[in-house]
């Protein structure tokens, strides 16, 4: 069975305001040197997931 693992990833999350019971702000991916704005907590999670999937994982057996 193969297990995928990612190296450590660091994000800086800046919550600028809350509207409609969710967060709006920006997220900075340190290792990927990218910054994106988000309009909801779900969008923030999707940005993190996307950043992790863009990076080439290494495989452990």
C-alpha positions as CSV (number, residue, x, y, z in Angstrom):
1,X,0.0,0.0,0.0
2,X,1.4,3.4,-1.0
3,X,1.0,6.3,1.3
4,X,1.4,9.9,0.0
5,X,3.0,12.4,2.2
6,X,3.7,16.1,1.8
7,X,6.6,18.0,3.2
8,X,5.7,20.7,5.8
9,X,3.7,23.6,4.4
10,X,3.1,26.9,6.1
11,X,0.3,29.3,5.6
12,X,-0.4,32.8,7.0
13,X,-4.1,33.4,7.3
14,X,-5.3,37.0,7.7
15,X,-9.0,37.3,8.6
16,X,-10.0,40.8,7.6
17,X,-13.8,40.6,8.4
18,X,-16.7,38.3,9.0
19,X,-19.9,38.5,7.1
20,X,-22.8,36.0,6.7
21,X,-21.3,33.8,9.5
22,X,-18.0,33.1,7.6
23,X,-14.6,34.6,7.2
24,X,-13.2,36.9,4.5
25,X,-9.5,37.6,4.2
26,X,-6.3,36.5,2.6
27,X,-4.0,33.4,2.8
28,X,-0.3,33.4,2.0
29,X,1.4,30.1,1.2
30,X,5.0,30.6,2.4
31,X,6.8,27.8,0.4
32,X,4.8,28.5,-2.8
33,X,5.3,32.2,-2.5
34,X,1.6,32.9,-3.4
35,X,-1.1,34.9,-1.8
36,X,-4.8,34.7,-2.5
37,X,-8.0,36.4,-1.2
38,X,-10.9,34.3,0.0
39,X,-14.6,35.1,0.6
40,X,-15.5,32.2,2.9
41,X,-13.9,29.6,5.2
42,X,-14.8,26.9,2.6
43,X,-13.0,28.8,-0.1
44,X,-9.9,29.2,2.2
45,X,-9.9,25.4,2.7
46,X,-10.1,24.8,-1.0
47,X,-7.1,27.2,-1.6
48,X,-5.1,25.2,0.9
49,X,-6.1,21.9,-0.7
50,X,-5.2,23.3,-4.1
51,X,-1.8,24.4,-2.9
52,X,-1.1,21.0,-1.5
53,X,-2.2,19.2,-4.6
54,X,-0.1,21.5,-6.9
55,X,3.1,20.5,-5.1
56,X,4.7,17.2,-6.1
57,X,4.2,14.7,-3.2
58,X,6.7,12.0,-2.5
59,X,5.5,8.4,-2.0
60,X,6.2,6.1,0.9
61,X,5.8,2.4,0.6
